[in-house]
Amino acid sequence: MFPGAVSDPDAADYVVVGAPLDASTTFEPGTRFGPDRVRHYAESFEDYDHRTDRRFTDLAVADHGDVGPTDDVDSYLTFLEGLVGDYADGGATPLLVGGEHTVTVAGVRALDPDVFCCLDAHLDLREDFAGNPLSHATVTRHALDVADRAVVLGARSGCEAEWERATETDVTVVEPDDVADWEPDFDDERVYCSVDIDAADPGFAPGTGTKEPFGLTPREMHRVVRAVAPSAVGFDVVEVNDRDDGQAAVLGAKLVRSFAFAHADG
């Protein structure tokens, strides 16, 4: 159980859903261990948040547990989409914990946001990767099948075709040097907020599959998550694996909690 997630899922305002999919990782696997590691490293956090004057145990957070992956990724995403949608229909804000970034596709399809806002080292705008249209490298493209536009913060990697696609009017790329000054402009739009932990510089979060140097600081990521949270209908942290001493997982866990505090306060 995610520490402090003490509510009944049927009566919760927030529901943590573990999604340990590890099917299309292209360099260092291990995202199947992400949900358990995020839960484990959240154990040390104080219940109280001084920024919002709230306690995590008072936020009505529940933990659904993990949705175990199958060999059929398409079917897995369909099931996950239904589960996330059911919780949203019941009035809860879903908090997905991956697993590879592909699980975000289910969250976006379930919640039908106007804007997909993502912290990510990679553009993820490919049509497919290695012939796989449901690769973790295609997530932003899939999100744009649902959302009107995408905002990708911290992107510093992509193929030539992805960078060309990113020049179109429905994509905004905020490169790492500009994230510190970025402010959301969502007005009344419904936003899905996704955090690929590789948005962080690997010096801060080495436990991820496809590392990219010259990334974001945890403080920058924290500010963005808190700023986006009041507009968000759903949230996820993905791409945490087991190949570090907990740095990526503890950052991911803190961002889950920070989102919930800021969303409840918004």
N, C-alpha and C positions, 0 to 999 in steps of 0.2 A: 504494500500500500504506500502511496505517496504520503510522506509524513505530514500530518495535519489535515489530511483529506478524510474527515471523520463523519461526513454526512451520508445519508442514504441516497444512492444514485437517483431514485425516483423523486426525490424532493430537493435535489441539489441545484445551486445556481451555477456551479462549474463542475465539469466531470473530466477527470484525467483518463485518457484512453491510450494504453500502450499499444504500439503498432510495430513489432520487431521484425519488419520485413528486411531481408538482406539478400535480394535476388539479383540485382543488376550492378552491384558495386564493382567498379572497374579497376581499382588499384589495391587498396588494403581493406579487406572485408572486416566484419565485426559489428555492424550496426544492429544485428539481432540482440546484442547485449545492451543496447542503448537505454531502453526503458528501465531495466533493472538497475543500471549504474546511475541514472538520473535520480531514481528514487533513493538509492543508497546514499548518495552524496548530499541529498537534501536533509538527511538526518541531523546534521550539525547546526542548522539554521535556527535562529531565535523565532519564536512564534510572532513576536511583535514587530511591526513596521513603523518606524518613527515618522516616515514621510507622510503617511496617511493616517496615523494614529489608529491603526486597526490590527487585529490579530488574525493570523491565517486560519486558525481553527474556528473563527467566527464568520468566515466568508462562505460557508455552506459549500465546501468542496468535497466531492466524492471521487473515488478511484474505481473505475470499471474493471481494472485489471488489463491484461494483455489480450489482444486478438491474435491468436497464433496464426502465422502465415501458412499458406498452402503452396503447392507447386504451380498453381494457376494464378498468376498475378492479377489478371483481369478480373477473375471471380473474387479474389481477395479484396480488391479495391471496391468492387460492387457491394460486398458485404459490409466493408468498413464505411462506405458512403451511407448505407442504410442505417447503421448504428449511430453514426454521428448525426444524421438527419433526425432520427428519433429523439435523441437527447435535446437537439435544438428545438424541435417541435414541442417538447415538454417544458421549454423555458430555460434550459441550461446553456451555458457557453462552453463548447467543447475545447479541451486542451489536449491535443494529440502529442504524444512523445514517440518519436521514431527511434530506430528504423531508418531506412534510407529515405531520401527526399521524395520518392515516388508516392509515399503515403499521403502527401499533401494533396495530390490529385483527388483523392477521395474526400478530403475535407472541403476543398473548394467546390466540388460538384454538389456536395450535400448542402452547403450554406449559400451558394449562389451570390457571391459578393459583387459589388460594383467595381472594386479595386482589389488587386492582388498586390500586397506590399511585402517584399521579401528582403531579408538580409542574407546575402549569398556572395561567395567568391566568384561564382560562375553564373553566366547568363541563363543557362538551361533553356535555350531557345531552339534546340535542335529538333528536327523532324523525327529523328531516331538516332540511336547510337549503337554501332555494331549490328545494325539491322533490327534493333529492338525499339519499337515506338513507345514502350512503357519503361524506358530507362530513367534513372534519376537525373539524366542530363536533358530531359525533355519537359521538365515540370512547368516552367514558366509558359512554354508554348501551350501545354494543356490548360493551364489556368486561363489563358486568353481565349480559349473556347467558351469560357463561362463569364469571366470578368470583362468589363469594358476597357480596362487598362491595367498595366502592371508598372510598379515602381520597384526597381532592384537596387538596393543600397549595398555598397561595398564590392560591386562586381569588378573583377580585374582579369578575368579569363573567359575566353570563348573562341570559337573558330571564326573564320572570316565571314561566313554566312550568318552567324549569330550576331556579330557586330553590325552587319548590314541590316538585319531584321530589327535591331535595337534602335535604328534611326527613324523608324516609323512612329507615327504620332501616338500610338497606343502603348508605347514603351518609354519609360523614363529611367535612365541609368544614372545613379549618383555614385561616382567613383570614390574610392576610399578617402582621398584628401578632402572631399567636399561633404562627407557625412556629418562632421562635427557641426556644420552650420545649417544643415538641412532641417526644414520644418514641414510638417504635414499640411496639406491643403485639401482635405477631404470634404469639407463642408458637411452635407448630410449624407454622403456616400457610405455604403456599407463596405467594410474592409475586412479582408482575411489577411492576418499577419503570420508570416512564416519565417522561422529562424533556422537557416542551415548553419550549423555551428562552425563550418569552415569559413564563414564570413570573418571570423576572428583571425587575426594573425596566428600562425601555428605556434609561435612562441608562447601564446596564452592558452591555446586549446589544441594541442598536438593529437588528441585522440579522435581523429576523423580520417576518412578514407582517401580524400583527394586534397592534399594540403596546397595552399597558395600563399607564398610570402607577401609581405607588404599589405597586410590586412588591417582590420579594425581592432580597436582596443575594447576590452569588456565595458569600460565606462561609456564609450560611444554606443555600443549595442544596447546597453541598459537605458540610456537616454531615449533612443529611438523606440524601443519597445514600450516604454512608459508614455511616450508622446502619441503613439499610434493606438494604444489600448482603448481609450474612450470611444473610438470610432469602430472598433473591431467586433465582428460577430463570431470569430473563431481564431485560434492561435495554435501554432505548433513549434516544437523544437525537434530537429532531425539531424541525422548523420553523425551522432555520437557513437564512437566505438570503444573497444576495450584496450586500445594500444597506447595508453598513457597512464599516469598515476592519478587520474581522476580530474585533471584540469578541465577537460571538455565537459564532463558530466556535471561538475559542480557549477560551471558557468551556465549550462543548460537548465539545471534545476533552479538556479537563482532567477533566471529570466522567466521561467514558468510562474514562479511566485510573484515576481515584480509585475508581470502582466496582470495577474489576478488582482493584486492590490490596486494597481492604477485603474483597471477596468471597473472595479467596484467603487472606486472613489470618483470616477468620471460621471 
